[in-house]
Every structure is written in C-alpha cells, then in structure tokens.
Amino acid sequence: MNLIFAGTPAFAVPALKALVAAGHHVLAVYTQPDRPAGRGRKLATSAVKQAAQELALPVRQPARLDAAVAEELRALAPDVMIVIAYGQILPPAVLSIPRHGCINVHASLLPRWRGAAPIPRAVEAGDATTGISIMQMDAGLDTGAVLATAETPITDSDTAATLHDRLAVLGARALVDALTRLARGDLTPRPQDNARACYAQKLHKAEARIDWSQPADVLHRRIRAFIPRPTACTSFRGKLLRLRGVGPLEAVQTTSAPGTIIAVEPDGLRVATGGGALNLTQLQLEGGKPLSALEFINGQHPAVGERLGDAALTAAR
C-alpha cells in the first residue's frame, strides 16, 4: 500500500521499520518539529525522524496540520495514514483524505485506557493483561472502531519501560498483519463499548511522591509504573531520593512505622509500608547517579531504623 506515516517517539519506530520491511511504500513521514532538549537546550530530532532518515524516507515536520498540509497530503493520495503517538490531533479534513482512512496503533486493549498514558496506568492499576489495538481513527479521543488486537500479560517484574518496548514490537507485528488483511478486505471494524471505557491521564510529577502509609502492593505497582519517568521519589536525610528499581513483592510482615528501613541487605533496602514491606533495588540520590542497592549502601551507609519520607520535601523538587 501507499502509506503516510505520522509518529514521533521511539514507540513508533518498530512499526515504521516493519512497514518498510513488509514492502509498503511510505510516501512521507510526518513527525514533530525539532525541539530544544537536555541541559544544553540543543535542538533534538525525534526518534521517528532519525529512523526515517536512516531509511531514506521523506520527512515533514509541520508545526500544525493546517489547510496547506491537508492539501499536501491530498496530493500524495495515500491508501492509509498510519498514526502512532504523533503528538497532534488530526483534524477532520486530514482524517478523510486516505482511501482507507487513518489507522492508529494504541498501546492498550480499547476501550480500556484511552488517552495519553495507557502503559503506566495499566501497570499502576494492577492489570493482568494489556495489549495493542489497531484502531480506525475518528474525531474522538481513541474512540474509533477497533480493527484488530494483540495481547500480552503484565508480570510483577514489568515496568512501564519494559512493557513499552514489548508493546512497540507487538504493535508493529499487529499493524503489518492488519494491513495485509485490510488489502484482502478481511477486516471487520468492531465499535467500542463506551460504557467500559476508562481514561489514562498523563503522568504528573506530583503523583510520583511515595506515601509510605499505602500498602506494599500499591506502592510496588506505582514504582514500576513510573519507570523510567517521572520516577517515584521519597526523601532520605533531607534529600530527594528517586526509586529506580524494586524487587519482587515479599511476604514480609512488620510493625515498624511506614517508611522505616527494616533491613539493609546487598540486594536492597527493605522499607516498611502501611501493609508489608518493599525491597528497593536501585536508587538515585539528589545530585547523584543511579546506583544499585549495594553501591548505595556502601556510599551512604543507611541504617536500620532510619526513615524515608519527609513531609517538608515537596514533589516539586
């Protein structure tokens, strides 16, 4: 098929590469404009732009999908426009251009977790399963008919980062298969059940602050959901402490106050919660680099009985 591809972050890259490998003709790749990033605020190109350049594909970076862009797309006469985390809402004038419409690869089993952050919200909620939805786009927010799905379990060791990478590959495979079936006329759109819909709100820094009075299983999910960003945090000796890794849930009972370090072991700091305990395996103290538990212990010498958490330390830090 003749395709337009619209995407920006790394999640979309496996799909772009898979489409080219499958023999589809990518007429142009649309991605967000280069923007300042990092401490030096140098202009950074998107992961999709980098991949498109490696594949020698034409790249377009309009600030807005305005009438001029719509006219440009119309002239390209695509069969399908593939949209994956592009970063802009497609106006009706664009949605109607491709012969087979616009198709989105969404990282959840719709109608569950519509919106901006389906992967971390699924981990945080304790969902046992998630997946990919290949969706026919309409004017709503992730409300279009579902063309195909692919599922994957969420394990107790999954983080948003590991699940992101797995779903990106799963989505690429599902998309190529869906386009093959679309060309055969073998895809039947399935309307979503709006009564079962829930919304995956964007993650905010304020949510990353750990409340040690919550049960261990709730905090375990939140820490994993916030990896790699915004990263769950607490405080240690008056400094911000980011929690970048957590071990498997253990059947540990403790009467210590929430936030108390109850054991200092080479494999982690065991910390009391409002119900059970957590084993923190990778930590990053304010101004430092991420460290394994053993490195952190050797450098900071935390002691049993010390407390994590400080009400005076705000999430804004």
Buried (B, 14 or more C-beta within 10 A) or exposed (E): BBBBBBBBBBBBBBBBBBBBEBEBEBBBBBBBEEEEEEEEEEEBBBBBBBBBEEBEBEBBBBEEBEEEBBEBBBEBEBBBBBBBBBBBEBBEBBBEBBEBBBBBBBBBBBBBBBBBBBBBBBBBBEBEEBBBBBBBBBEEEBBBBBBBBBEBEBEEEBBBBBBBBBBBBBBBBBBBBBBBBBBEEEBEEBEBEEEEBBBBEEBEBEBBBBBBEBEBBBBBBBBBBBBEEBBBBBBBEEBBBBBBBBBEBBEBEBEBBBBBBBBBEEEBBBBBBBBBBBBBBBBBBBEBEBBBBEBBBEEBEBEEEBBBBBEEBEBEE
